[in-house]
């Protein structure tokens, strides 16, 4: 078993490194061993897994993940913490250290690893959580499970179903890749410093994207346009990418969607159908009547 961190351990290590949590990188370190073991347990990772961990910080969750027998690639943007992590693991979990790889990188720029990851497990910085999740899911198709700790509000957005108040761009784009649900709440007291917002766990399980001839980029462009002005019906919201309101209405009606429907009412399958319809419209079609 690894020697996990408690509150005093975390502060002592940070002091020895001459550092403290940095707001610019959204650092809130987990100081409760029970919480990181709970995350590793819910993620369901083990010896057959290669886990990507984003923002390992001082290594609280890293130790718990290595304890499962999984290999871990930790991606850390803070140069001081990236440099210190391997030694921390060698000290507190010497039998697990050979399964850790540390990358001093921005997670949004990671595009290749020596071994394909099977899972993403992380305590994500709140300000970049959704872009990081979507980037890694697109970059690494072998990632079958995602278990992340994020701001509770972000968790609600990722897991929201169509028609709900919090359904939006993150919800629809997450649904392209996975079935997503909240997997539990996390109290503020397990962090240093204590954040001003609540946190939650989100579990995402990879599934095939909708069957469509449209590309992911085309579908996501429709999603972006549909939610750019939430109060608009899709006829108006999609007029920019359709060339006109009339063009948007034609595409919508061709797939059985009323033009005044709002984006928040549609699932990712419907967005894919709209993208197909828009892509199939002949370039020479006139949109001047009723535009």
RONUZA-804001 format. One record per residue (C-alpha): residue in one letter; x, y, z. Coordinates in Angstrom, 1 decimal, always signed. Each point is the difference from the previous one (the first is absolute). Layout:
<'A', <X, Y, Z>>,
...
//
This chain:
<'X', <+0.0, +0.0, +0.0>>,
<'X', <+1.2, +3.5, -0.8>>,
<'X', <+0.6, +2.5, +2.8>>,
<'X', <-2.8, +2.5, -0.9>>,
<'X', <+0.0, +3.6, +1.0>>,
<'X', <-1.9, +1.6, +2.9>>,
<'X', <-0.5, +3.7, +0.5>>,
<'X', <+3.3, +0.5, +1.9>>,
<'X', <+2.0, -2.1, -2.5>>,
<'X', <-1.2, +2.2, -2.9>>,
<'X', <+0.9, +3.2, +1.7>>,
<'X', <+3.4, -1.3, +1.1>>,
<'X', <+0.8, -1.1, -3.5>>,
<'X', <-1.1, +3.3, -1.6>>,
<'X', <+2.1, +1.9, +2.6>>,
<'X', <+3.1, -2.2, -0.8>>,
<'X', <-0.4, +0.8, -3.7>>,
<'X', <-0.5, +3.7, +0.7>>,
<'X', <-3.4, +0.0, -1.6>>,
<'X', <-3.7, +0.4, +0.7>>,
<'X', <-3.2, -0.4, -2.0>>,
<'X', <+0.0, +2.4, -3.0>>,
<'X', <-3.3, +1.6, -1.0>>,
<'X', <+1.2, +0.5, -3.6>>,
<'X', <+0.1, -3.8, -0.5>>,
<'X', <-3.2, -0.7, +2.0>>,
<'X', <+1.9, -2.0, +2.6>>,
<'X', <-2.0, -1.5, +2.9>>,
<'X', <+1.8, -3.0, +1.5>>,
<'X', <-1.9, -2.9, +1.5>>,
<'X', <+1.1, -0.6, +3.6>>,
<'X', <-2.3, -3.0, +0.8>>,
<'X', <+1.2, -3.6, -0.7>>,
<'X', <-3.6, -1.3, +0.1>>,
<'X', <-1.0, +2.3, -2.9>>,
<'X', <+2.8, -1.0, -2.3>>,
<'X', <-0.5, -3.7, +0.7>>,
<'X', <-3.7, +0.5, -0.7>>,
<'X', <+0.8, +1.6, -3.4>>,
<'X', <+2.3, -2.8, -0.9>>,
<'X', <-2.7, -2.5, +1.0>>,
<'X', <-2.8, +1.6, -1.9>>,
<'X', <+2.2, +0.3, -3.1>>,
<'X', <+0.4, -3.8, +0.1>>,
<'X', <+3.6, +0.1, -1.2>>,
<'X', <+2.5, -2.8, +0.6>>,
<'X', <+3.1, -1.8, -1.2>>,
<'X', <-1.2, -0.1, -3.6>>,
<'X', <-0.5, +3.7, -0.3>>,
<'X', <+2.1, +2.9, -1.1>>,
<'X', <-1.4, +3.1, +1.7>>,
<'X', <+0.5, +3.6, -1.1>>,
<'X', <-0.2, +2.3, +3.1>>,
<'X', <-0.1, +3.7, -0.7>>,
<'X', <+1.2, +2.5, +2.6>>,
<'X', <+1.4, -2.5, +2.5>>,
<'X', <+1.4, +2.9, +2.2>>,
<'X', <+1.8, -1.4, +2.9>>,
<'X', <-1.1, -3.6, -0.7>>,
<'X', <-2.9, -0.8, +2.2>>,
<'X', <-2.1, -1.7, -2.6>>,
<'X', <+3.1, -1.3, -1.9>>,
<'X', <+0.9, -2.2, +3.0>>,
<'X', <-3.5, -1.4, +0.3>>,
<'X', <-0.1, -0.8, -3.8>>,
<'X', <+3.3, -1.8, +0.2>>,
<'X', <-1.2, -1.9, +3.0>>,
<'X', <-2.5, -1.7, -2.3>>,
<'X', <+2.7, -1.5, -2.2>>,
<'X', <-0.7, +2.3, -3.0>>,
<'X', <+2.7, +1.8, -1.9>>,
<'X', <-0.4, +3.8, +0.2>>,
<'X', <+1.1, +2.8, -2.3>>,
<'X', <-0.3, +3.2, +2.0>>,
<'X', <-0.2, +3.2, -2.0>>,
<'X', <+1.0, +3.1, +2.1>>,
<'X', <+0.3, +3.5, -1.3>>,
<'X', <+1.7, +1.4, +3.2>>,
<'X', <+3.8, -0.6, -0.7>>,
<'X', <+0.9, -0.2, +3.7>>,
<'X', <-2.7, -2.6, +0.8>>,
<'X', <+0.8, -2.0, -3.2>>,
<'X', <+3.6, -0.2, +1.0>>,
<'X', <-0.8, -1.1, +3.6>>,
<'X', <-2.6, -2.7, -0.7>>,
<'X', <+2.2, -2.9, -0.9>>,
<'X', <+2.1, +0.4, +3.1>>,
<'X', <-3.2, +0.3, +2.2>>,
<'X', <-1.3, -3.3, -1.4>>,
<'X', <+3.4, -1.7, +0.4>>,
<'X', <+0.0, +1.1, +3.6>>,
<'X', <-3.6, -0.9, +1.0>>,
<'X', <-0.7, -2.9, -2.4>>,
<'X', <+3.4, -1.4, -1.1>>,
<'X', <-1.5, -3.3, -1.3>>,
<'X', <-2.3, +2.0, -2.3>>,
<'X', <+2.4, +2.6, -1.3>>,
<'X', <+0.9, -1.9, -3.2>>,
<'X', <-3.6, +0.3, -1.2>>,
<'X', <+0.0, +3.8, +0.0>>,
<'X', <+0.9, +2.3, -2.9>>,
<'X', <-0.1, +3.8, +0.6>>,
<'X', <-0.5, +2.5, -2.8>>,
<'X', <+0.6, +3.7, +0.5>>,
<'X', <-2.6, +1.1, -2.5>>,
<'X', <-3.2, +1.9, -0.4>>,
<'X', <-2.7, -2.8, -0.3>>,
<'X', <-1.6, +1.8, -2.9>>,
<'X', <+3.2, -0.6, -2.1>>,
<'X', <+0.4, -3.7, +0.7>>,
<'X', <-0.4, -1.9, -3.2>>,
<'X', <+2.2, -3.1, +0.3>>,
<'X', <+1.1, -2.4, +2.7>>,
<'X', <+2.2, -3.1, +0.0>>,
<'X', <-3.0, -2.2, +0.9>>,
<'X', <-3.6, +0.7, -0.7>>,
<'X', <-1.9, +1.0, +3.1>>,
<'X', <-3.1, -1.9, +1.0>>,
<'X', <-1.3, +2.4, +2.6>>,
<'X', <+0.1, +3.7, +1.1>>,
<'X', <-0.2, +0.5, +3.7>>,
<'X', <+0.7, +3.4, +1.5>>,
<'X', <-0.8, +2.8, +2.4>>,
<'X', <-0.3, +2.6, -2.8>>,
<'X', <+0.7, +3.7, +0.3>>,
<'X', <-3.5, +1.6, -0.2>>,
<'X', <+0.9, +2.5, -2.7>>,
<'X', <+1.0, -2.5, -2.7>>,
<'X', <-1.9, -3.2, +1.0>>,
<'X', <-2.4, -0.3, -3.0>>,
<'X', <+2.6, +0.9, -2.7>>,
<'X', <+2.5, -2.5, +1.5>>,
<'X', <-2.6, -2.8, +0.1>>,
<'X', <-1.1, +0.5, -3.6>>,
<'X', <+3.5, +0.3, -1.3>>,
<'X', <+1.2, -3.2, +1.6>>,
<'X', <-3.1, -2.0, -1.0>>,
<'X', <+0.5, +1.1, -3.6>>,
<'X', <+3.8, -0.5, +0.0>>,
<'X', <+0.0, -3.4, +1.7>>,
<'X', <-2.8, -2.3, -1.3>>,
<'X', <+1.1, -2.8, +2.3>>,
<'X', <-1.1, +2.0, +3.1>>,
<'X', <-3.0, -2.0, +1.0>>,
<'X', <-0.7, +1.6, +3.4>>,
<'X', <+0.3, +3.5, +1.5>>,
<'X', <-0.4, +0.7, +3.6>>,
<'X', <+0.7, +3.7, +0.9>>,
<'X', <-0.5, +2.2, +2.9>>,
<'X', <-1.3, +3.4, -1.2>>,
<'X', <-2.0, +3.0, +1.3>>,
<'X', <-3.5, -1.3, +0.8>>,
<'X', <-1.5, +2.5, -2.5>>,
<'X', <+2.2, -1.5, -2.8>>,
<'X', <-1.0, -3.5, +1.0>>,
<'X', <-3.7, +0.9, -0.4>>,
<'X', <+0.7, +1.4, -3.4>>,
<'X', <+1.9, -3.0, -1.2>>,
<'X', <-2.6, -2.5, +1.2>>,
<'X', <-3.1, +2.0, -0.9>>,
<'X', <-2.6, -1.6, -2.3>>,
<'X', <-1.8, +1.9, -2.8>>,
<'X', <-2.8, +2.3, +1.3>>,
<'X', <+1.6, +0.7, +3.4>>,
<'X', <+1.0, +3.4, +1.2>>,
<'X', <+3.7, -0.8, +0.0>>,
<'X', <+0.1, -1.7, -3.4>>,
<'X', <+2.3, +1.7, -2.5>>,
<'X', <+3.2, -0.2, -2.0>>,
<'X', <+2.0, -2.2, +2.5>>,
<'X', <-2.9, -2.4, +0.4>>,
<'X', <-0.5, -0.5, -3.7>>,
<'X', <+3.7, -0.3, -0.9>>,
<'X', <+0.6, -2.4, +2.9>>,
<'X', <-2.9, -2.1, -1.3>>,
<'X', <+1.8, -0.4, -3.3>>,
<'X', <+2.6, -2.1, +1.8>>,
<'X', <-1.6, -1.5, +3.0>>,
<'X', <-2.8, -0.7, +2.4>>,
<'X', <+0.5, +2.4, +2.8>>,
<'X', <-1.3, +0.2, +3.6>>,
<'X', <+0.9, +1.6, +3.3>>,
<'X', <+1.7, -2.6, +2.2>>,
<'X', <-0.1, +1.8, +3.4>>,
<'X', <+0.7, +3.3, +1.8>>,
<'X', <+3.2, +1.0, +1.6>>,
<'X', <+0.2, +2.3, +3.0>>,
<'X', <+2.0, +3.2, +0.0>>,
<'X', <+1.9, -1.0, +3.1>>,
<'X', <+2.1, -2.6, -1.8>>,
<'X', <+1.9, +2.7, -1.9>>,
<'X', <+2.8, +2.4, +0.7>>,
<'X', <-0.8, +2.8, -0.4>>,
<'X', <-3.7, -0.5, +0.7>>,
<'X', <-1.8, +1.1, -3.2>>,
<'X', <-3.0, +2.3, +0.0>>,
<'X', <-2.0, -2.4, -2.2>>,
<'X', <-1.2, -3.5, +0.4>>,
<'X', <+1.5, -2.9, -1.9>>,
<'X', <-1.3, -3.2, -1.5>>,
<'X', <+1.1, -3.1, -1.8>>,
<'X', <-1.0, -0.7, -3.6>>,
<'X', <+0.2, -3.5, -1.5>>,
<'X', <+0.1, -0.2, -3.8>>,
<'X', <-0.1, -3.4, -1.8>>,
<'X', <+1.0, +0.0, -3.6>>,
<'X', <-2.5, -1.0, -2.6>>,
<'X', <-0.1, +0.2, -3.8>>,
<'X', <-1.0, +3.4, -1.4>>,
<'X', <-3.2, +0.4, -1.9>>,
<'X', <-0.1, -1.7, -3.4>>,
<'X', <+0.3, +2.9, -2.4>>,
<'X', <+1.7, +1.1, -3.2>>,
<'X', <+0.8, +3.3, +1.6>>,
<'X', <+3.4, +0.5, +1.6>>,
<'X', <+0.4, +0.7, +3.7>>,
<'X', <+1.1, +3.6, -0.9>>,
<'X', <-3.2, +0.5, -2.0>>,
<'X', <-2.2, -1.3, +2.8>>,
<'X', <+1.8, +2.1, +2.6>>,
<'X', <-0.4, +3.1, -2.2>>,
<'X', <-3.7, -0.5, +0.1>>,
<'X', <+0.0, -0.5, +3.8>>,
<'X', <+2.1, +3.2, +0.4>>,
<'X', <-2.4, +2.0, -2.2>>,
<'X', <-3.1, -1.4, +1.7>>,
<'X', <+1.0, +1.1, +3.4>>,
<'X', <+1.7, +3.3, -0.9>>,
<'X', <-3.4, +1.7, +0.5>>,
<'X', <-2.0, -2.3, +2.2>>,
<'X', <-3.2, +1.9, -0.3>>,
<'X', <-0.1, -0.2, -3.7>>,
<'X', <-1.7, -2.7, -2.0>>,
<'X', <+2.2, -2.1, -2.1>>,
<'X', <-1.1, +1.7, -3.2>>,
<'X', <+1.7, +3.2, +1.2>>,
<'X', <+2.8, -1.6, +2.0>>,
<'X', <+1.2, -2.1, -3.0>>,
<'X', <-0.5, +2.7, -2.6>>,
<'X', <+3.7, +0.9, +0.0>>,
<'X', <+1.3, -3.5, -0.8>>,
<'X', <-2.9, -0.7, -2.3>>,
<'X', <+0.5, +3.2, -2.0>>,
<'X', <-3.4, +1.4, +0.9>>,
<'X', <-3.1, -0.7, +2.1>>,
<'X', <-1.7, -1.6, -3.0>>,
<'X', <+2.9, -2.4, -0.4>>,
<'X', <-0.1, -0.9, +3.7>>,
<'X', <-3.7, -0.6, -0.2>>,
<'X', <+0.3, -2.2, -3.1>>,
<'X', <+2.6, -2.1, +1.7>>,
<'X', <-2.0, -0.3, +3.2>>,
<'X', <-3.2, -1.0, -1.6>>,
<'X', <+1.8, -2.6, -2.1>>,
<'X', <+0.9, -1.9, +3.2>>,
<'X', <-3.4, +0.6, +1.6>>,
<'X', <+1.0, +2.8, +2.4>>,
<'X', <-2.3, +3.0, +0.4>>,
<'X', <+1.9, +3.2, -0.8>>,
<'X', <-0.9, +1.7, +3.3>>,
<'X', <+1.4, -2.9, +2.1>>,
<'X', <+2.8, +1.1, +2.3>>,
<'X', <+3.3, -1.7, +0.3>>,
<'X', <-0.5, -1.0, +3.6>>,
<'X', <-2.8, -2.3, -1.1>>,
<'X', <+2.2, -2.2, -2.3>>,
<'X', <+2.3, -2.9, +0.7>>,
<'X', <+3.3, -0.6, -1.8>>,
<'X', <-1.6, -2.3, -2.5>>,
<'X', <-2.3, +2.8, -1.1>>,
<'X', <+2.9, +2.4, -0.3>>,
<'X', <+1.8, -2.6, -2.2>>,
<'X', <-3.1, -0.2, -2.3>>,
<'X', <-0.1, +3.7, -0.4>>,
<'X', <+3.8, +0.1, -0.8>>,
<'X', <-0.6, -2.6, -2.7>>,
<'X', <-2.9, +2.0, -1.5>>,
<'X', <+2.1, +3.1, -0.1>>,
<'X', <+2.9, -1.8, -1.5>>,
<'X', <-2.2, -1.5, -2.7>>,
<'X', <-1.6, +3.2, -1.2>>,
<'X', <+1.3, +0.8, -3.5>>,
<'X', <+2.4, +3.0, +0.0>>,
<'X', <-2.1, +1.7, -2.7>>,
<'X', <-3.3, -0.1, +1.8>>,
<'X', <-1.6, +3.5, +0.2>>,
<'X', <-0.9, +1.2, +3.5>>,
<'X', <-1.4, +3.4, -0.8>>,
<'X', <-3.7, -0.8, +0.3>>,
<'X', <-1.1, +0.3, +3.6>>,
<'X', <+3.5, +0.6, +1.3>>,
//
